[in-house]
Amino acid sequence: MKNKRSIIGILLLFIIVLGIYLAYITSTQSEQLKNIYIKSLVEIIEYKSGTQKSFQYIAIDFDTLKGLNEVEKAEVNEYFELKYNVQVIDASYKDLLEKGIEHRNKELSGLVIYVEKIENHIFSYNVHVAKEYASLGANGIVIKFHYKNGEWIIWKVKANWIS
């Protein structure tokens, strides 16, 4: 009877420790994923473009930021508002047209950026991000991240497509 209680106690302790560990791992991964998205979106904003000109807003399609909860998406929003000192809108190009914020065949007064795809490998991520310019075209890049010294760093950036 005493052995049975000891085994149950050890089993409960193991389950509690495992739960705490899994919660820690999940929160850490989510924070790292948020940072990967932020670095990727900054990269597409600043990638070989005329985005050095002033823009009135940044539209980010937050639905494309897979794996982030609403609080983390709000943190991404706040990061870009502070970094670029403009309003950040949760919208795709199509949403902007439907809301009448932008009009087809005109130059955008803001930037529209989104994540096309994210590929998770053991010690690397490939993030496909894009930026739209309305009638002026669009471009997409692939950003390769490697895990080094406890953080995800940009290893390589290459053009994926231009239209």
Buried (B, 14 or more C-beta within 10 A) or exposed (E): EEEEEEEEEEEEEEEEEEEEEEEEEEEEEBEBBBBBBBBBBBBBBEBEEEBEEEBEBBBBBBEBBEEBEEEBBEBBBEBBBEBBEBEBBBBBBEBBBEEEBBEEEEEBEBBBBBBBBBEEEEEBBBBBBBBBBBEEEBBBBBBBBBBEEEEBEBBEBEEBEEE
